[in-house]
Amino acid sequence: MIANSVADNTNFAKRIGGTGPVVDDLEWDVKVYFALNAAVHEAACAAWSLKRYYDGGRPIEYIRYMGGWAIH
């Protein structure tokens, strides 16, 4: 939504990286969406990496374990 509102602003000059010639709407949209999707993909990879590193039990697993342990 932010990228679309920026692109729709009439005062915004669509330049790749903020420099160079002004590009047409299609080229701008393709490159902006590609960059956004690449950033989201990198964030997802980082999240999964951290999830794997800090892999632990869920709270309900510990509650069930402790409840079962206390009975025996």
Secondary structure in CASP SS format (residue, H / E / C, confidence):
PFRMAT SS
TARGET T0000
AUTHOR 0000-0000-0000
METHOD secondary structure of the structure
MODEL  1
M C 1.00
I H 1.00
A H 1.00
N H 1.00
S H 1.00
V H 1.00
A H 1.00
D H 1.00
N C 1.00
T C 1.00
N C 1.00
F C 1.00
A C 1.00
K C 1.00
R E 1.00
I H 1.00
G H 1.00
G H 1.00
T C 1.00
G C 1.00
P C 1.00
V E 1.00
V C 1.00
D C 1.00
D H 1.00
L H 1.00
E H 1.00
W H 1.00
D H 1.00
V H 1.00
K H 1.00
V H 1.00
Y H 1.00
F H 1.00
A H 1.00
L H 1.00
N H 1.00
A H 1.00
A H 1.00
V H 1.00
H H 1.00
E H 1.00
A H 1.00
A H 1.00
C H 1.00
A H 1.00
A H 1.00
W H 1.00
S H 1.00
L H 1.00
K H 1.00
R H 1.00
Y H 1.00
Y C 1.00
D C 1.00
G C 1.00
G C 1.00
R C 1.00
P H 1.00
I H 1.00
E H 1.00
Y H 1.00
I H 1.00
R H 1.00
Y H 1.00
M H 1.00
G H 1.00
G H 1.00
W H 1.00
A H 1.00
I H 1.00
H C 1.00
END
